[in-house]
């Protein structure tokens, strides 16, 4: 099985050092569980945490080791480059596609793959991201794999809490809940923006996860949405961007901006609250209908403009 070709993560581990140290301690004491579950908000850094842990483990015998003191991945390490080049056979990635269920065929293929010995008989890690998107068939297939423990196979499941996780799978895991306070999130965001030389185009509200904030900010830069644009122009630019690229994160960003706009409007006008809530709902629903039923974008833009003019 190949690794996920879209793997991307920060080479510096920011604000998650405590969780990294706990995982390393479990591993070094030979107590790392066969099934380890990371729970937490999507975009908070769980996948980055896992990748740092794996870089640490697999580069231990290299001269280009993981920098454990500074929590820094060595880009010259063989393991790091094997992941980039999709040549690492001892790490397997499964992930849902845009909030769709993880395919049953992927889970079945995993069982076949795991029946073979790992390279050099080393530990093999199976990373299942968006594990909450396992449907019943996929979950049952995974449970059968988990019920047949093997010496070198270890599962790390990432639950982004976007759907209800299968209770039986959850019961088979050692669980760790990942939580970051507002300052820790801001530290990650500042690092990501500086590292990627991105202009800051969105006000941080303390709720968004660092990953989601960074992706939103990146989209605003990509589609040339400026801070000085009014809400209508922001939404228009994003919807035309969605028409071109079909990236559903653009839709969630549009809804996020609309929610923020109406939240401020309601705080200013507490007399017409019901009217403002209804306007917001009609705009958001129209955007969802646009993506679901492939509505004509010009008619959608006209509808949204008419509604915003009533605010």
Number of C-alpha atoms within 10 A of each C-alpha: 18 14 20 14 11 7 13 11 15 18 14 19 21 20 19 20 14 9 19 18 14 12 19 17 13 12 14 10 8 9 11 16 17 18 20 20 23 22 17 20 21 19 17 23 25 23 22 20 22 20 22 23 21 18 24 23 17 18 19 13 9 12 10 16 21 26 15 16 6 11 19 18 24 19 14 13 18 18 24 22 14 14 21 16 12 16 14 18 15 21 22 21 17 21 20 16 11 10 13 12 17 23 17 18 11 14 20 14 11 19 15 11 13 17 11 8 15 17 11 7 10 13 16 19 20 18 23 21 21 25 28 24 25 26 17 12 14 18 22 17 19 18 14 11 18 19 9 7 12 12 11 15 20 20 19 22 26 22 24 21 15 14 13 12 18 16 9 11 18 16 10 16 18 14 15 14 12 15 17 16 10 15 11 14 24 18 13 23 20 14 16 19 16 12 11 10 9 14 12 17 17 16 9 15 10 13 11 18 23 27 19 17 25 22 16 21 20 19 19 22 15 11 16 14 20 14 13 9 12 11 15 15 14 20 24 19 17 21 23 16 17 17 16 9 10 13 13 13 15 23 21 15 20 22 19 14 16 19 16 13 14 17 15 10 16 16 10 11 10 10 10 12 16 11 13 21 15 12 18 22 14 15 21 20 12 17 22 16 13 18 17 9 8 10 14 11 16 11 11 18 19 10 14 21 16 12 17 14 8 9 12
